[in-house]
């Protein structure tokens, strides 16, 4: 997902997406430990996406707080 697409999502959608990605990262780590992971770069990509989502969530929280 691009950052532009992430910014368009609501806070609830971002939270759900973050949870899904973290579950996927967990499953990929299990595969990596058992030697079955075909694309190790996928872990890196997913971790970066989680970081992007958390950044946008923090930005939205700060802007909502500033609006009060």
C-alpha positions as CSV (number, residue, x, y, z in Angstrom):
1,X,0.0,0.0,0.0
2,X,1.2,3.5,-0.8
3,X,1.2,6.2,1.8
4,X,-1.4,8.1,-0.1
5,X,-3.8,5.1,0.1
6,X,-3.1,4.7,3.8
7,X,-3.9,8.3,4.5
8,X,-7.3,7.9,2.9
9,X,-8.4,5.1,5.3
10,X,-10.2,5.8,8.6
11,X,-8.7,5.1,12.0
12,X,-10.7,1.9,12.5
13,X,-9.7,0.6,9.0
14,X,-6.0,1.4,9.8
15,X,-6.2,-0.4,13.1
16,X,-7.8,-3.5,11.4
17,X,-5.2,-3.4,8.6
18,X,-2.3,-3.1,11.2
19,X,-3.7,-6.1,13.1
20,X,-3.9,-8.2,9.9
21,X,-0.4,-7.4,8.8
22,X,1.0,-8.2,12.3
23,X,-0.7,-11.6,12.1
24,X,0.8,-12.2,8.7
25,X,4.2,-11.2,9.9
26,X,3.9,-13.7,12.7
27,X,3.0,-16.5,10.3
28,X,5.9,-15.5,8.1
29,X,8.3,-15.6,11.0
30,X,7.1,-19.1,11.9
31,X,7.7,-20.2,8.3
32,X,11.1,-18.6,8.4
33,X,12.1,-20.5,11.5
34,X,11.0,-23.8,9.9
35,X,12.9,-23.0,6.7
36,X,9.8,-22.8,4.5
37,X,9.8,-19.0,3.8
38,X,10.1,-18.5,0.0
39,X,10.3,-14.7,0.0
40,X,12.3,-13.3,3.0
41,X,12.0,-9.8,1.6
42,X,8.2,-10.0,2.3
43,X,8.9,-9.7,6.0
44,X,10.8,-6.4,5.5
45,X,8.0,-5.0,3.3
46,X,5.3,-5.8,5.8
47,X,7.2,-4.3,8.7
48,X,7.6,-1.1,6.7
49,X,3.9,-1.1,6.0
50,X,3.1,-1.4,9.7
51,X,5.4,1.5,10.4
52,X,3.7,3.6,7.7
53,X,0.3,2.8,9.2
54,X,1.4,3.6,12.7
55,X,2.9,6.9,11.5
56,X,-0.4,7.9,9.9
57,X,-2.3,6.9,13.0
58,X,-0.1,9.1,15.2
59,X,-0.5,12.0,12.7
60,X,-4.3,11.6,12.8
61,X,-4.3,11.4,16.6
62,X,-2.2,14.6,16.9
63,X,-4.4,16.5,14.4
64,X,-7.6,15.4,16.3
65,X,-6.0,16.5,19.6
66,X,-5.0,19.9,18.1
67,X,-8.5,20.4,16.8
68,X,-9.9,20.2,20.3
